[in-house]
């Protein structure tokens, strides 16, 4: 998929949108709509991941030596849990993605979730910035399409 940007890139050339015909502008607008939908889906997925990291970190706040021997529910899947008992309150097993699990002590696990939360937030900011830029370009295209349609209408009316 071709990239559209309002900032000039060294490997890309700038195109004056007013030189394009209505069909080309419509195609460009459709492409931008698809990209904006993709960015929105990405932001939604990242928000879910961020919430999971935050929840995991908050859960670790509740584990201390007084928790040893307490009953807990251990997730097997997103919707299936089995009962368990906390035996070791100094170490936890965390999911680091794609079904890989690592044993970490509580401070290291907290650090991991804090870093992941921060990383996801940074990625969300980047996507939001690019999405805002693409949205501005889309608005400009819509404005130019409307201008060209008005010009066509005036040309037809003057005949």
One Martini backbone bead per residue (centre of mass of N, CA, C, O) as a GRO file, in nm:
protein
  159
    1UNK     BB    1   0.096   0.036   0.024
    2UNK     BB    2   0.081   0.351  -0.013
    3UNK     BB    3   0.208   0.649   0.093
    4UNK     BB    4   0.081   0.923   0.293
    5UNK     BB    5   0.215   1.263   0.316
    6UNK     BB    6   0.284   1.594   0.440
    7UNK     BB    7   0.571   1.504   0.457
    8UNK     BB    8   0.872   1.510   0.332
    9UNK     BB    9   1.040   1.256   0.157
   10UNK     BB   10   1.325   1.134   0.008
   11UNK     BB   11   1.159   0.876  -0.148
   12UNK     BB   12   0.951   1.106  -0.222
   13UNK     BB   13   0.687   1.268  -0.390
   14UNK     BB   14   0.517   1.549  -0.456
   15UNK     BB   15   0.161   1.625  -0.480
   16UNK     BB   16  -0.073   1.806  -0.639
   17UNK     BB   17  -0.405   1.770  -0.574
   18UNK     BB   18  -0.527   1.971  -0.796
   19UNK     BB   19  -0.420   1.781  -1.047
   20UNK     BB   20  -0.634   1.590  -0.982
   21UNK     BB   21  -0.886   1.398  -1.032
   22UNK     BB   22  -1.170   1.274  -0.896
   23UNK     BB   23  -1.093   0.975  -0.915
   24UNK     BB   24  -0.817   0.997  -0.780
   25UNK     BB   25  -0.920   1.125  -0.518
   26UNK     BB   26  -1.109   0.893  -0.440
   27UNK     BB   27  -0.890   0.677  -0.419
   28UNK     BB   28  -0.724   0.823  -0.204
   29UNK     BB   29  -0.950   0.833   0.007
   30UNK     BB   30  -0.989   0.529   0.035
   31UNK     BB   31  -0.704   0.471   0.133
   32UNK     BB   32  -0.722   0.647   0.385
   33UNK     BB   33  -0.959   0.502   0.514
   34UNK     BB   34  -0.811   0.232   0.547
   35UNK     BB   35  -0.578   0.338   0.720
   36UNK     BB   36  -0.755   0.453   0.950
   37UNK     BB   37  -0.880   0.183   1.025
   38UNK     BB   38  -0.616   0.042   1.096
   39UNK     BB   39  -0.532   0.239   1.320
   40UNK     BB   40  -0.779   0.191   1.497
   41UNK     BB   41  -0.733  -0.111   1.539
   42UNK     BB   42  -0.452  -0.080   1.665
   43UNK     BB   43  -0.538   0.092   1.906
   44UNK     BB   44  -0.728  -0.115   2.028
   45UNK     BB   45  -0.519  -0.340   2.070
   46UNK     BB   46  -0.324  -0.171   2.246
   47UNK     BB   47  -0.524  -0.107   2.472
   48UNK     BB   48  -0.565  -0.398   2.561
   49UNK     BB   49  -0.270  -0.455   2.628
   50UNK     BB   50  -0.234  -0.231   2.834
   51UNK     BB   51  -0.451  -0.335   3.034
   52UNK     BB   52  -0.313  -0.606   3.090
   53UNK     BB   53  -0.051  -0.494   3.207
   54UNK     BB   54  -0.182  -0.330   3.434
   55UNK     BB   55  -0.330  -0.563   3.572
   56UNK     BB   56  -0.081  -0.732   3.632
   57UNK     BB   57   0.059  -0.520   3.805
   58UNK     BB   58  -0.169  -0.491   4.016
   59UNK     BB   59  -0.162  -0.785   4.111
   60UNK     BB   60   0.131  -0.773   4.226
   61UNK     BB   61   0.059  -0.575   4.464
   62UNK     BB   62  -0.104  -0.824   4.624
   63UNK     BB   63   0.173  -0.967   4.660
   64UNK     BB   64   0.275  -1.142   4.954
   65UNK     BB   65   0.363  -1.324   5.229
   66UNK     BB   66   0.050  -1.334   5.320
   67UNK     BB   67  -0.046  -1.502   5.052
   68UNK     BB   68   0.042  -1.759   5.146
   69UNK     BB   69  -0.196  -2.025   5.082
   70UNK     BB   70  -0.385  -1.901   4.896
   71UNK     BB   71  -0.657  -1.881   4.704
   72UNK     BB   72  -0.677  -1.923   4.344
   73UNK     BB   73  -0.709  -1.821   4.004
   74UNK     BB   74  -0.611  -1.994   3.713
   75UNK     BB   75  -0.534  -1.923   3.394
   76UNK     BB   76  -0.581  -2.100   3.086
   77UNK     BB   77  -0.769  -1.893   2.963
   78UNK     BB   78  -0.976  -1.629   2.901
   79UNK     BB   79  -1.232  -1.831   3.036
   80UNK     BB   80  -1.037  -2.033   3.206
   81UNK     BB   81  -1.039  -2.163   3.542
   82UNK     BB   82  -0.834  -2.269   3.820
   83UNK     BB   83  -0.763  -2.385   4.110
   84UNK     BB   84  -0.531  -2.251   4.362
   85UNK     BB   85  -0.206  -2.220   4.532
   86UNK     BB   86   0.003  -2.026   4.707
   87UNK     BB   87   0.355  -2.084   4.749
   88UNK     BB   88   0.519  -1.854   4.585
   89UNK     BB   89   0.571  -1.500   4.663
   90UNK     BB   90   0.853  -1.428   4.495
   91UNK     BB   91   0.733  -1.577   4.236
   92UNK     BB   92   0.657  -1.563   3.881
   93UNK     BB   93   0.455  -1.635   3.597
   94UNK     BB   94   0.495  -1.501   3.271
   95UNK     BB   95   0.357  -1.366   2.986
   96UNK     BB   96   0.553  -1.280   2.679
   97UNK     BB   97   0.430  -1.436   2.447
   98UNK     BB   98   0.345  -1.681   2.240
   99UNK     BB   99   0.348  -1.896   2.482
  100UNK     BB  100   0.556  -1.755   2.674
  101UNK     BB  101   0.733  -1.832   2.979
  102UNK     BB  102   0.840  -1.658   3.286
  103UNK     BB  103   1.048  -1.646   3.559
  104UNK     BB  104   0.990  -1.407   3.826
  105UNK     BB  105   1.030  -1.173   4.025
  106UNK     BB  106   0.839  -0.926   4.138
  107UNK     BB  107   1.010  -0.678   4.053
  108UNK     BB  108   1.064  -0.779   3.760
  109UNK     BB  109   0.768  -0.799   3.677
  110UNK     BB  110   0.692  -0.507   3.722
  111UNK     BB  111   0.899  -0.392   3.528
  112UNK     BB  112   0.793  -0.530   3.276
  113UNK     BB  113   0.502  -0.404   3.282
  114UNK     BB  114   0.596  -0.111   3.275
  115UNK     BB  115   0.752  -0.124   3.007
  116UNK     BB  116   0.516  -0.225   2.831
  117UNK     BB  117   0.324   0.008   2.886
  118UNK     BB  118   0.511   0.229   2.775
  119UNK     BB  119   0.551   0.115   2.491
  120UNK     BB  120   0.254   0.117   2.406
  121UNK     BB  121   0.209   0.420   2.446
  122UNK     BB  122   0.415   0.508   2.231
  123UNK     BB  123   0.276   0.367   1.992
  124UNK     BB  124   0.009   0.519   2.016
  125UNK     BB  125   0.124   0.800   1.963
  126UNK     BB  126   0.230   0.743   1.680
  127UNK     BB  127  -0.041   0.662   1.553
  128UNK     BB  128  -0.192   0.921   1.618
  129UNK     BB  129  -0.013   1.108   1.453
  130UNK     BB  130  -0.052   0.972   1.177
  131UNK     BB  131  -0.361   0.983   1.179
  132UNK     BB  132  -0.382   1.291   1.185
  133UNK     BB  133  -0.235   1.340   0.921
  134UNK     BB  134  -0.426   1.171   0.742
  135UNK     BB  135  -0.683   1.329   0.814
  136UNK     BB  136  -0.595   1.597   0.690
  137UNK     BB  137  -0.563   1.491   0.404
  138UNK     BB  138  -0.851   1.393   0.371
  139UNK     BB  139  -0.983   1.671   0.409
  140UNK     BB  140  -0.843   1.800   0.164
  141UNK     BB  141  -0.962   1.611  -0.047
  142UNK     BB  142  -1.257   1.675   0.003
  143UNK     BB  143  -1.232   1.975  -0.064
  144UNK     BB  144  -1.135   1.935  -0.359
  145UNK     BB  145  -1.372   1.773  -0.459
  146UNK     BB  146  -1.584   1.990  -0.402
  147UNK     BB  147  -1.458   2.205  -0.582
  148UNK     BB  148  -1.472   2.041  -0.850
  149UNK     BB  149  -1.778   1.996  -0.844
  150UNK     BB  150  -1.852   2.296  -0.850
  151UNK     BB  151  -1.711   2.358  -1.120
  152UNK     BB  152  -1.880   2.161  -1.287
  153UNK     BB  153  -2.153   2.284  -1.222
  154UNK     BB  154  -2.092   2.567  -1.335
  155UNK     BB  155  -2.024   2.472  -1.625
  156UNK     BB  156  -2.308   2.350  -1.679
  157UNK     BB  157  -2.477   2.612  -1.616
  158UNK     BB  158  -2.326   2.795  -1.847
  159UNK     BB  159  -2.445   2.626  -2.107
   0.00000   0.00000   0.00000
